[in-house]
Amino acid sequence: CNHCGRVGHTTKRCTFGSKPRDRFLLCDAFRPSLPCFWRRFILPLQKADAENFDAADPRGSGRADVGMRCISASLFRSQGLRHNSQVCLSFEASGHTMEVSGALARGLVPDEAQLAQRVRAGLDALFKEGCGPPDPELEPEAWCASPLRGLEAKQRTTLAALKAALKRKKQKSEDADGIAPDRIVMILLDADGEPVAEALKQVKRGPPLAGIVRSE
């Protein structure tokens, strides 16, 4: 498969993402100084209600327009989507989250109106009967091409989303070669906090990274 690199299926029938563990595709880059690691951006939308979210007026839907811009800034690059990144919008007024994964989503464009329509469709998959994606085992090609691939709505709080992002499988304190396990680092953005550049210097001085969780 030219998308996920696995054997046993073609790109058009790629089912990467059908299992919860499949959310990121990492590259082999080691520049400027760290190997590729995954990134999760969690954005609390305090006044946004997932059930009443209006794709035609995201600004009037609890300033959900900020969430659309966050998706665009976090996932898009000049030639496509970042496969190692995910954005989680937390609709705190209703207690729901919407995850958008760059490694899975198809046909996304950095346009606020179109992103809002895709988010609305992803929310409808949770709220409305018959609006979900095709079954990846029964219809792999249809699931692979579905506009709902890579968008996952859940009923949960921001705190639950943070705990899920930071959770990982248990690892031994050191491997056979005495190397410490990869870390998951959480960065909380605050107006009175330490400059981002300095915080990242501290991150680079520690053991290897598995991923970074960023919340605002």
VENLIN-V664734 format. One record per run of one state. SS is the DSSP state (h for helix, s for strand, l for the rest). FROM is the first residue (numbers start at 1). TO is the last residue. Records with the same first field share a line. If there is no record, write none. Layout:
SS = FROM-TO, FROM-TO
//
This chain:
l = 1-10, 14-37, 46-54, 58-64, 78-79, 82-84, 92-95, 102-111, 128-139, 146-150, 156-157, 167-173, 175-179, 181-182, 189-195, 206-208, 216-216
h = 11-13, 55-57, 65-75, 112-127, 140-145, 158-166, 196-205
s = 38-45, 76-77, 80-81, 85-91, 96-101, 151-155, 174-174, 180-180, 183-188, 209-215
//
